[in-house]
Amino acid sequence: MNVLVLNVGSSTIKFQLVRTDQERLTANTDEKLARGTIERLGGEAVITLRAGDRAPQTTTATLRDHRAAVEYILAWMIDGESGVGLGGRAEIDAVGHRVVHGGEQFSRSVRIDDAVLRGIEETFELAPLHNPANLRGIRAATAVLGSGVPQVAVFDTAFHQSLPPHAYLYAIPYQLYRRYRVRRYGFHGTSHRYVAHRWRQLTGTPRERTRLVTLHLGNGCSACAIAGGDSVDTSMGFTPLEGLVMGTRSGDVDPTILDFVGGKEGLSLNEAEALLNKQSGLLGISGLTHDMRELLAEEREHRDRRASLAIDIFCYRARKYIGSYLAAMGGADAIVFAGGIGENSPEIRARICAGLEWMGLTVDAQRNDALVRGREGALHADGSRLGAWVIPTDEELLIARDTYRVVTGAPARF
Ligand code: ADP
């Protein structure tokens, strides 16, 4: 089945064309036929396109809206010169959409119909920037491909709907949950789920015996405790602000800081919140950059004190979460690193794992150093009681596979 995967933002679209089915899924041989990004939609858009393993090409075009962008993507895929080899629109069998927030309504991926569209709309309040854009993407795909092509919504929050109440409730007046659904939702669910599934494939572990702490460390960062194959706790909360230190987000803070700092600096509540979301984290501490690679270079080449401090706080917070999730679950079989930092930085992995020997984790430095640029494998030494792995995440692939399963009625969970 050819699945067009769309990840739609207010002025960007990321897409992939994935060929998948049960056989390919089981053998991990799904094919990425094409991928690309469209940025600055609404004006002169910047478009990067890549067919299979060919070199990416960048071009610009005037694209008025999401519909024009989807038209553009399809025309490119069908054009013989692109190298994608799509015979025509009819060869798109289904569309899979990344939808950021599914609230409490969606605990798995679903085929999009009127009720699902209403459900996504009802969640606008919880994700005011993302869900409206996701909905525009769905409407654009319907306009271009027609309502006969099935579409599936895959939610970032869905995997975490298995959290028990003691993990998802905040210790605030219960009626705030009852009235407004204020609770921990968690995000990056597609990534944590993909990584857990791939770990099971690599180790031959059945779903119900999967006990992991997964760490998605990219620009956004989150940790997830997985027991019996299900998410039982996660570090992001009501919004993606909570939890680990991120590129520009603070992660956990005492909420009274908002009012205190707002008063001192003359900021509104909104502005103070933006400070925690956009000017904090690695950027805020270092005063230099949100980019971990650049911070590591600053530390190495200039011994920049605040770059070191930012990295130390980042690693310390991650280590604390690993410890708390191991305690919460009564142990796990492995820690898994994913995301741009988790997949590419042996140094950060080593710094996070330092001091976890007492928990039974021994890192093999050589194995750790070899795991970069998309390689997957174990970084623990033989005989280590707790495992540690790098598994490059692939959210688009999981969206394509879910789309295939939902459309064909194959078991919706794996
Ligand atoms: P996003 O969350 O936006 O998808 P990524 O998963 O691509 O982001 O992660 C981006 C982060 O990964 C940046 O902080 C970047 O510096 C970091 N990163 C990428 N490569 C390396 C590397 N070789 N060493 C350290 N950090 C890296």
Residues whose N, C-alpha, C, O or C-beta is under 5 A from the ligand:
A	BS01	ADP	L217 G218 N219 G220 H290 D291 M292 R293 E294 G339 G340 I341 N344 S345
